[in-house]
């Protein structure tokens, strides 16, 4: 995902209410609030929520829990940096 689009997304606090919980989680995480990001997806059903949940636990450093959520999402743990994974998820779910 383009750095300018990422910067615009992260600066879009006025639009946060219109975002889905999945995208809100990425917004909160990208703006440094892991806990609010986690709260957005904690308890949600579906593969998209599980995928974001997996990323957040990987970022937290809890690989065992992250692996559980990657399995729930039906995807392997990616071989990329956390920043790359975040950008890939944003590109996937922002559309």
N, C-alpha and C positions, 0 to 999 in steps of 0.2 A: 504494500500500500504506500502511496506517495506521502512523503513527509509533510507537505503542505496540507494535504487532506487530513492527516493525523492531527496536525496542529489546530486546524479549524474544528475538528471534532472535539478535541480536548478543551477548546475554548468555548464550547457551545453550551454553557450552563443554562442559558435561557431556553434551550430546546430539550432539556433533560426529561421533562414531564411527558414528552411525546415519544420517547424511546421505549422499546420493549424492555422487560427486566433483564434480558440477556445483554442488550446493548448498554443499558444503564450500568450493569456490572463491569463491563469493559471501560466505560467512562469513569466510574469511580476508581477502578484499579489504575487506569492511566493517569488519574489525577492524584494518586498516592494514598487512596483510602481503601486498603485491602479489605478491611472489616465490612464496610458498606457494600463493597463489591460482592463479598461472600454472602451477606444478608440478602442480596437481590436474587441469588440463585439457590440458596439453601432452602430445601423443601419443595422446589419446583420439579415437576416431572418432565421427561422428554430428553432426547439425546442432545439437543442444543444446550440445555441447562447443565446436563452432566458433563459436556465438553468444556464449558466455562469453569465449572466446579473443579474439573481435573486440572486445568491450567492454574487455577488459583492455589490449589494444594501443592502443585509442583513448585510454584513461586514461593510458597510458604516454606518449602523444604521438607514437606511431609510426603515423600515419594510413595510410601506404601498406600496412603490415602489417595494420592493422585492416581496411582495405577488402578485402584478400585474404580474411580470415576472414569478413567479412560476406557476401562472395560464396559462400564454402563453406557458410555457413549458409542461403543462399538468401534473404537479407533485405538491404534497403538500410541504410546507416548512418542511424540515427535522428536526427531533428532535435529533440533534447532535451538537457538537461544530463546530465552523467555521473551525478549523484545520481538524477535521474529515471529514467535507463536502468537503473541498478542496482536501484532499487525495482521497476521493471517486470519485470525478469528474476527477481527474487526472487519476486514474485507469480506469475509464470509457472511456475517450476520447484519452488517449495517445496511446492506442492500434491500 
